[in-house]
Amino acid sequence: MKQPVILVIAVAVGLLAAFLTWQYIQTREGEIDRQLAKIKSDYRRVNVVTVAKPLPAGTVISADDLRSLKVFEQQLRHDVVLEENYRSLLNRRLLNRLDVGTPIFWSDIEGGAPGSRGLAGDIKSGMRALSINVAGAAAVSGMVRPNDRIDVIGTFSFPSRQHPGELELVTLTIIQDVTVLATGLETAKSLAGRTARAGSYNTVTLEVTPREAEMLVFAEQIKGRLSLALRNPDDVHYEPSLPRVNFDKIEAEIEALNLHRQRTILRKRE
């Protein structure tokens, strides 16, 4: 009777020993995996942007000034410029002198990293960002959003051509097919998928040429009222020779305008 009991105990002890051994091995394997992962992380190599020749401070960077170098990630600061971002360096100004092979950091670049440049980083070369005052219906009831395309229409008190010495209200299209960079303080980046509240701004920032910027600033200075006409984003058509509109123009052409609308625009729906 004792022999079977001893056999059962021996088997149980053996199973327990096997389980404890397996558990120990699993624990050790986990520790080894974690250590290997740490070693791989410590010695992971990444491609960074370095300078191909000595560059003095103030240099405007070109592609010929740059080259890629693979280095250990552990040796680098967080603001190093990675190879995948090298295009963001082109035409940017260098703040510090750099020797051959030196990694470039965003702190070496005027304006810093693209994400820290704010709205300035979204403006195309040769263009300007200009804010104009609009409100309510002037901004299509506040429905204009960043990246929309619009026309800017102005209404002004001009000297009358028909009645010298008198002023008359005149409306005309100033510029067409303009990109909206921001509405109030909201840009496309700051919204990042959120829905902006309609009518929650009083200014709109537009991307314009320097000459267009001068015209818009002058239009505001002479107390003109600027309104925005929202465009379909796929509509790049330019409407040439739009006339100045005053009361006489409306009175003379209102019937012709409505007939044109009936014959062309409304028939497209059929």
RAMO-V948806 format. One record per pair of residues at least 24 apart in sequence whose C-alpha atoms are under 7 Angstrom apart, sorted by the first residue. I is the first residue (numbers start at 1). J is the second residue. If there is no record, write none. Layout:
i:I j:J
i:I j:J
//
This chain:
i:42 j:74
i:43 j:72
i:43 j:73
i:43 j:74
i:44 j:72
i:44 j:73
i:45 j:70
i:45 j:71
i:45 j:72
i:45 j:73
i:46 j:70
i:46 j:71
i:46 j:72
i:46 j:73
i:47 j:71
i:47 j:82
i:47 j:83
i:48 j:81
i:48 j:82
i:48 j:83
i:48 j:103
i:49 j:81
i:49 j:82
i:49 j:83
i:49 j:86
i:49 j:103
i:49 j:104
i:50 j:101
i:50 j:102
i:50 j:103
i:50 j:104
i:51 j:99
i:51 j:100
i:51 j:101
i:51 j:102
i:51 j:103
i:52 j:100
i:52 j:101
i:53 j:99
i:53 j:100
i:54 j:98
i:54 j:99
i:54 j:100
i:55 j:97
i:55 j:98
i:55 j:99
i:56 j:96
i:56 j:97
i:56 j:98
i:57 j:94
i:57 j:95
i:57 j:96
i:57 j:97
i:58 j:93
i:58 j:94
i:58 j:95
i:59 j:93
i:59 j:94
i:60 j:91
i:60 j:92
i:60 j:93
i:60 j:94
i:61 j:89
i:61 j:90
i:61 j:91
i:61 j:92
i:61 j:93
i:62 j:90
i:62 j:91
i:63 j:90
i:79 j:105
i:79 j:106
i:80 j:104
i:80 j:105
i:80 j:106
i:81 j:105
i:81 j:106
i:123 j:207
i:126 j:209
i:127 j:207
i:127 j:208
i:127 j:209
i:127 j:210
i:128 j:207
i:128 j:208
i:128 j:209
i:128 j:210
i:129 j:205
i:129 j:206
i:129 j:207
i:129 j:208
i:130 j:205
i:130 j:206
i:130 j:207
i:130 j:213
i:131 j:203
i:131 j:204
i:131 j:205
i:131 j:206
i:132 j:203
i:132 j:204
i:132 j:205
i:133 j:202
i:133 j:203
i:133 j:204
i:134 j:202
i:134 j:203
i:134 j:204
i:134 j:226
i:134 j:227
i:135 j:202
i:136 j:199
i:138 j:226
i:138 j:227
i:138 j:228
i:139 j:227
i:139 j:228
i:140 j:228
i:140 j:229
i:141 j:199
i:142 j:198
i:142 j:199
i:143 j:198
i:143 j:199
i:144 j:230
i:145 j:183
i:146 j:180
i:146 j:181
i:146 j:182
i:146 j:183
i:146 j:187
i:146 j:188
i:147 j:179
i:147 j:180
i:147 j:181
i:147 j:188
i:148 j:179
i:148 j:180
i:148 j:233
i:149 j:177
i:149 j:178
i:149 j:179
i:149 j:180
i:149 j:230
i:149 j:231
i:149 j:233
i:150 j:176
i:150 j:177
i:150 j:178
i:150 j:179
i:150 j:228
i:150 j:229
i:150 j:230
i:150 j:231
i:151 j:175
i:151 j:176
i:151 j:177
i:151 j:178
i:151 j:228
i:151 j:229
i:151 j:230
i:152 j:176
i:152 j:226
i:152 j:227
i:152 j:228
i:152 j:229
i:153 j:226
i:153 j:227
i:153 j:228
i:154 j:224
i:154 j:225
i:154 j:226
i:154 j:227
i:155 j:224
i:155 j:225
i:155 j:226
i:156 j:224
i:156 j:225
i:169 j:246
i:170 j:244
i:170 j:245
i:170 j:246
i:171 j:244
i:171 j:245
i:171 j:246
i:172 j:243
i:172 j:244
i:172 j:245
i:176 j:238
i:177 j:236
i:178 j:206
i:178 j:207
i:179 j:206
i:179 j:207
i:180 j:205
i:180 j:206
i:180 j:207
i:181 j:205
i:181 j:206
i:181 j:207
//
